[in-house]
Amino acid sequence: MGFLILGLPRSRTAWLANFFTYGGLRCMHEGLNGCRSVDEYLSKFDGSVGDASTGLATFQYERWFPEGLRTIVIDRDVDRAVQYGKHTYDVDLSDEMSELAVRLEGIDALHVDFDDIDDSLQEMWEYITDTPYDKGRAELMVRLNVTENEPYAFDEAALRELMKDKYAYRI
């Protein structure tokens, strides 16, 4: 069943979703967005689908997936995520981002420091899949900047419904 890439906001999850959509793999970015239930989210997965997400770890997602799901955590400086929240949404998310960072630190996964992503691409690729690593493609990808066009592009109505799902287990 798929794979996950988790991190704080601005941890290159959109870029990583693009990187891991290749060679038979497909990686969603914020795949939880628009889902009104845990079942709806899980229906998006099959053996070759993953999700790169900054919001998933705010839920007890471990209850949703089978044990042993391949997971990568991008370790990122909390201050950068807090600055992003202040700049983009005019909200101080210091407490929330600090809590999320602690949670991410405790996840049993392959942990990669944000500043080491480019140098760790082969390790991450081989951790997620048995498909051969394409070094030439990776060298092309590291020159690209991939970002959400619309930082407010989340479905608030669906999120409210998801929060009511008895299986969501919000932390």
GIFENFEN-V13108 format. One line per field, one symbol per residue. phi: phi as a letter, one per 20 degrees, with the letter a starting at -180 (. if undefined). burial: 1 if it has 16 or more other C-alpha atoms within 10 Angstrom, else 0. A space follows every 50 residues. Layout:
phi->???
burial->???
//
This chain:
phi->.lacccafgmdmffffgffedalneccfdlfffneebfgfffffebgddc bdbddfffdeggfedffngfcddeecfggfffgffffedlcedgffffff ffffgeefafecfgfdggfdgfffgffebefgfdfffgffffeeddbffc fdedeffffffgfeffeflfe
burial->11111111111111111111000011111111111111001000100111 11111111000000000001111111110011111000000011001101 10010000101101001000110110011000100000001000010000 000000001001100011100
//
